[in-house]
Amino acid sequence: MADIVEGKERPKGRLRENIEAIVIAVILALFIRAFVVQAFRIPSGSMEETLLIGDHILVNKFIYGVKLPFTNMTLVPISNPERGDVIVFKYPEDPKKDFIKRCVAIGGDVVEGRDKILYVNGKPVEEPYVKITNNRAIHKRYSKRDNFGPMTVPEGKVFAMGDNRDNSHDSRFWGFVDLAAVKGKAFLIYFSWNKQVKNLRWSRLARVIR
């Protein structure tokens, strides 16, 4: 019976090892960004006080299903946005832009705004996170900001609004969000920088988004 002889493997060059490590790290990072978690920066005040300008957040892209990169096609459906979720989605009027708002109504719900109060299926919604800066309500004849609906959310879509209700461009003005356009659910603030005073907001670090 012949002996099995293990050949001595030729040691890799350090440059080759470094290149392989970098390539693996890049592939892993792209995989995580495409299917699991993606980082975003908040550029506007439409979600104040929940999210401030300069907040850097993490978005769970896996929670609503595995999507094929660069498309709206869902490969593995898992769940759909629920009322109250803070979601990131492709802006319906310009899919190249990402928007972040709160899902306030889902398919089949009847949604309505009456004098700045949100009603879903005929009942007022408790929204402790909402910011109101002007108590004067505008009639729906002039604007949909404070009075709109009632309207039924079609199946396969959601109605999204910013928490800063007096300063948010959302479903009140441009309509429903297709579920296929939803990228994920925001769940954590990992960094926050106040550009105006050039100061780190320590109290917001590692804050769970609700």
N, C-alpha and C positions, 0 to 999 in steps of 0.2 A: 504494500500500500504506500503510495507516494505521499510524502509530506507536503503540506500546503505552506508555501512561502509567501509571506506578506512583503510586498515591495515597499520600499521607503519612498514616501510621497515627497516630491520636490517642493520645498518651501516657497510660498507665494511671495512676491515682492511687496514691500510695504505700500507702494503707490497703488498696486492692484487691489490690495485689501481695503485701502481707504476709499477707492472708487466704488468697490462693491458695497461697502457699508453705506456710502452716501446714496447710491442708487436704491438700495433696500429701504433706507429711511424715507426717501422721496416717494417711493411707491406706497409705503405704509401711510405716509401723511396724506397722499392723494386719495387713498382708499377711505381713510377715516373722514376726510373732508367731504367726499362724495356720498358716503352712505351712513355715517354715524354722527359726527358732531362737526359743526362749522361755526367759526367766530364771525361776529358782525360788530360794527361800530354804529352807535346811534347818532345821526347827524342833525336831527330836528327835535322840536319840543312837543310833537303831537301825542306822545305817550306819557308826558309829565303827569303826576309825580312818580309814577311807576318806573319809568325810564327817563334819564336825563341826557341832555346833549353831552357827549363825551363818554358815556357808558360803553364799555366793551362787553359783549354778551356771548354766551354759548347757546347754540340752538341744536336741539336733538332732532336729527333728520331721520332717525330710524323709527321713531314712535308712530308715525303715520304710514309706514310702509317703505319698502326699498324701491327707489325710483331709478330708472335708467338715466345715467348722466346726460346732460344737455337736451333732455326731452322731458315731457310731462307724463311719460308712461310709467305706471306703477307696476313693478315686477312682482313684488310680494306685498299685498295689502295686509295691514295689521290693524289699524284703527283709524278713526276720523277725528277731526278736531271737535272738542266739546265746548259748550258755552263756558266762557270765562278763560279759555286758553289764550295765551299771548302767542300769536303765530307770525311767522315770516312767510311771505308769498310773493309771487311775481305780480307786479302792478298790472292790472288788467288793461290799462290804456297804454302801457309801455313795458312789455315783458322783460326788457333788458334791466329794468330797475327792480330792486327788492324793497318791499314795504313791510312794516311791522305794525300790527294793530291787535286789538282784542276781538276774538270771536264772540259775538253776543247772541247770535241766533244760527240755528242749523236747518238743514233741509226739512220742510214741512212746518216750521215755526211761522207764526204770524208776528211780525215785528212792527212797532210803531213808536214814534216819538211825540210826546205831548208836553209842551212847555218845559223842555229840557229833561223830562223824565222818560226813561226807556221802559216800554211795555213789550213783553213777549207772551204771546198767547193770551192776551187780555189782562195780564198781571204785571204790576210794577216790579222792576228788578232792583234788588239791593246792590248798589255799586259803591262800596266804600273807597275804591281806588280812583273814582272820577274826580277831575278837577274842573270847577266852574269858575270863570273869572268875571262873567257878566250875568247878573241875575235877570236881565231883561230878555224876554223870549221874543224872537222874531216870528211873525206869522208865516205860514208855509207858502203864502202867495208870493213872498219876496225871497225866501231862502228855506232850504231843507235842513238848516243847521239845528233848529230847536223843535220843529214840528214836521213830521213826515209820516207817510204811510196812512193806514195800515197796508202792509204788503206781505205776501206769502213767499218765504224763501224756497226756491225750487230744489228738488232733490239733486244731490251732487254739488251743491253750492253752500256757502256760508255768508253771513252778513257780518262785516267787520267794522269796528269803530275805534278811534283813538281815545285814550283815557282823558286827554285834554280836550274836552268836548267843544270848547269854543275856538279851538285852533287845530283842527284836524281835517285833512282831506281824506275822506273815507267812503264807505258804502252808501252813506246818505246822498252822496253826490255822483258817484260813478257806478254804483250797482253792486252786484254780488261777486264773490270770489269763487272761482271754480276749485273744487277739491284737488284737481290735478295740478293746479298752480301753487298749492301750499307746499313749502319746503320743509317746515318743521316747527317745533314748539320751543320758544325761548324758555330757558330754565335757570340760568345763572349769570350774574354780573361778576366777571372775574377781574375787571380793572375799570377805573373811572377817573377821568382827568377833566378838571375844570379849566378850560382854555382861557377864560376871561381873566381869572386871577392866577393862572398857572400853578394850580395846586392839585395834589392828589386827594381824592375823596376817600379817605381811609374807611369811613363807616359803611361804604357801599361795596367794599371788596368781599367777594364770596357770598354775596347776598342772593338768596333764592328769589326768583321772579314769580310773583303770584298775581 
